[in-house]
Amino acid sequence: MPALALLLNAFVWGVSWFPFRQIAGHGLHPLWTTCLIYLAIAVPMGVLRRHAWKGFAAFPMLAVLGLAAGFTNVGFNWAVTQGDVVRVVLLFYLMPLWSVLLAWLLLGERPTGGALARVALALTGVAVVLKAPGTDWPVPSSLPDWLGVAAGFGFAVTNIALRHLRQAPGESRALAMFCGCAFVAGVAALGGTALGAFDSPLRASPGWLGWAALLGTAFVFANVCLQYGAARLTASATSVIMLSEVLFASVSSVALGAAEMDPRILMGGALIVLGAVWAAFARTPTRRDDRASSSPT
């Protein structure tokens, strides 16, 4: 059951690009979609679970967790709505690179030889994915690519914050992440609309409401599945199972024409995933609570 719960979480995030694109087709930008969905989740939770707010006074770093989760969701949701889904998901899963750098800078954990080897493996995979025919350098060449990279970095910061917040109540952590997603997406959406980058949500056709309700329900369900599964499996098992998101995203997007799959993408993706699997088994947490979040929420 815990493994199945994590697979369901990975499935929700692996196919979330589809409802996001359906909503965008009705004129609602993914930033507004992200803001409204998480606002609809955070407000009832904040009212019904008022005791969860007490955790913010005892654990001020919950604010950092919320902001990191918000930046992760903004980048990921925007990227999969507009870009090649497979490329975005692969760039998002550059966890070996970001985890090593952040652990070194923020936690003082000097990288081992194995950690540096995982970084090299992941970077090689990224270079293969990005070095498309006709490009001079293997660097992100579009806004969705950059958003995917930034979202992956935010995901790594989220995991670092969660490591510091092992003693914080689970409901407080969840509330911080939901509120952070609504806040960051809301600020970005208001700024983009004010600058004329995209339309106001008031101009969207009402057909987006059904898709948004479905997506919001799925996100709550996915978060419950994550909390249930991650609390009962080792961190390494959780991380490896959650990599199935790459499979779900790849199969669904290629089948529906939202991504292209060729030998270069397969080879680069295999290197990135291999680095992530290696990193998962390299972690040896000694406490039951030493869990890392394995989805954007």
N, C-alpha and C positions, 0 to 999 in steps of 0.2 A: 503493500500500500504506500509506504513513503516514496519508493521509486516511481510508482505510478503517479503520485501527486506531483513530483518534480517534472515528470514527462508532460503532464497536463499544463503545468506552468510554462514549460518551454514551448509547448504547442501554441498556447495563447500568444506569446510574444513572437513566435516564428511566423504566424499568419496575421499578426495585427496590422501589417502593412495594407492588407486588402480593405478592411473597413475604413482605415484612414484615407485611402484613395477614393473610396465611395463617398465619404463625407466631403472630401475636397472637391469632388465632382459636383456637389450641390452648392459650392461657393464658399465653404467655410475652411479657412486656412488651418493647417495642422497645429499651429501655435494656439489658435483659439479653441480648437477641439481639445487639445491637451489641458488647457486652462479650465474649460467648462466641465470636462469629465472629472478632473481631480477636485474641483471645487464642489461638485455634486457629491463626491465621496467624503471629502474632508469635513464639510459643514455638519452633516448628520453625525459623523463619528465624533467630532468635537463636542457636540451637544449630548449625545447618548453616553459617551465615555469621558465625562468631564474630568474624572480623576487622572486621565492620561496627561492632562496639562501640567500636573504637579511634577512630572519628570523633567520638565524644561528648567525648573528652578534648580533642581539637584544636578542636572547634567546639561550645562550650557552648550556643549558641543552638539547637541541635537539640532541646533540651528545650522551648524556646518553640514550635518548629515542631510538636512532638508534641502539646503541649497545645492549640494552635490547631486542629490537625486533629481532635483529640478533641472539642472543643466543636462544631466544624462538623458532624461525624458525628452526635453526640448530638442536636443540634437538628434536622438535616435528617431523620434516620431516624424520630425521634419524631413530627415534624410530618406527614410524608407518610403515616404509619400512621393518624393520627387526623383529619387535616384534609382540606380540599378540595385535591387534589393540584396543580391548575393554579395556584391562588392561592399555595400554598406555594412552588412552583418559581419563579414570577414574583417573589415577594418575596425569595427566595434570590438571584436574579440582580440585586440592586441594587449590582453591582460599581462602576459609575461613581461613585456617591456615596461608598461606603466607601473606595475606592481613593484618591480625591482627598483625603479628610479624613485618612486614615492617612499618605499620602505627605507631606502638609503637616506633620502633627504629629510623625511619627517620622523622616522623611527630610529635612525642611526644604525640600521642593519646593513652592514657592508655586504655587497653581492659576492656570492661564492662563485667558483668556477662553473658549476652547473647552472647557476642563475644567469651568468653571462652567456653561456652556451644557448640557453633558452631564448634570450634576447636576440642573439644572432640568428637563430632559427626563425623566430617570428619576423624579424626585419627582412630576411631573405624571402620569406613568403609574401610579405607586403610588396617587395620590389618586383616579384614575379607577377603579382596581381595587377600592379599599377603600370608596369612597363608594357603598355598596349602598343600595337604597331602604329607607327607615326608619331609617337611621343619621344621627346629627347631624354627626359629624366623620369625615373620611377617615383613621382610625387603625386599627391592628390591633384586632379585636374578639374574638379568641379565642386560646386558648393555642397552637394550631397556627400562627396568623398570627405571633404573637410569636416562636415558635421558628424559623419560616422567616426572619424578619428577623435574629434572633441568629445563625443558621447562616450567613447571607450575610456578616455581619460577621466571623465566625470564618474564613470562606473568604478574605476580603480580608486578614486578619492572616496567614493561611497563605501567601498569595502574597507579602506583604511579607517574611516570614521566609525564603521560598525565594530571594528576590532577594539577601538577605544571605548565603545559604548556597550560592552558585553554585559555590564551590570545594570544598564538602564532597562526599565520595564518594556516588554515587547510592544504593548499598545502605544507607549510614548514614541518608540522608534517608528512605528507604522504611521502614527499621526504626523510626526515630523516630516516623513517622506511625502505623504499625501499633500500636506500644506505647502511644502517646498516646491513640489511639482506645480501646484496651482499658482503659487506666487511668481516663480521664475517665468513660467509660460505666460502668465497674465501680463507681467511687465514687458516681456518681449513682444507679445501680441499688441498691446497698447502702443508701444513705440513704433512697431511696423505699420500699424494702421494710421497713426498720426503722421508718419513720414510718407504715406501713400504707397508703401511697398505692396500692400494687399488690402482687399476690401474689408469693410466693417462686417461683423457677424450679422448685423441687422439686414444686410443685403443678401444673405444666403437664403436659398429656398428651404422650406420646412422639411424636406425629405431627409435631412441629415439627422433629425432627432432620433429616429428609430435606430440608425446605425450607431449613434453615440450612446444610446441606452444599452445596446448590445455590448459595445466595447467597454463601457464602464462596469457593467455586470461581470464581464469576463476578467477585467483587471482585478476586481475584488476577489473573485474566485481564484485567480492565479496567485494572488498574494497569500490567501489562506493556504493554498496548496504548498507554496514555498515555505511558509512558516512551519507547516506540519511535517513536510519531508525533510527540511534541513535540520530540524530539531531531533530527528531520529536516525540520521545517517552521518557518516563522517564527512568532513569538509571535502576530502578528495573525491568521494563518491558523488557528493552533491555537485561539485564543479564539473565532473565528467558527464553526468547525466544531463546537466543543463546545456552542455555543448550540443545536444540534440536540436537545440533551437536553430543551429546552422542548417541542419538537415531539413527541418520543417520549412524554414524560410526558402532554402534553395529549391526544394521540390515544388512548393506551391508557387513561387514566383516564376520559375522556368515554365511550369505547366500553363500558367495564365499569361505568359508573355511579358512579365515585368522585369525579367533579367535574362542575361545570356550566359550560357555555360559552354566553355571551350577548354581544351587541354591546359592552357595557361592558367585559367582560373582554378581548375581542378588541382593543378600542381601547387600553386601558391596557397590555395585554401588548405590543402593537406598539410603544408608546412606550418601554417598558422595554428591549425587545430592541434597538430602534434605538439607544438610548443605549449599550448594551453593545457593539454592532457599531462604533459611532463611536469608543468608547474603545479598542477593539481596534486599529483602523487608525491611531489617534493615537499608539500606541506604536511607537517605532522603535529597538529594541534594536540595539546595535552589536556585541555579542559572540554567539558561537554558544551560549554557556551561559546567556544571559539569557532563560531560559524561565520561564513561570509555570504552576503547576499549574492545570488547568482542570476538575477534578472534586473532590468532597469528599474523595477520597483522593489 
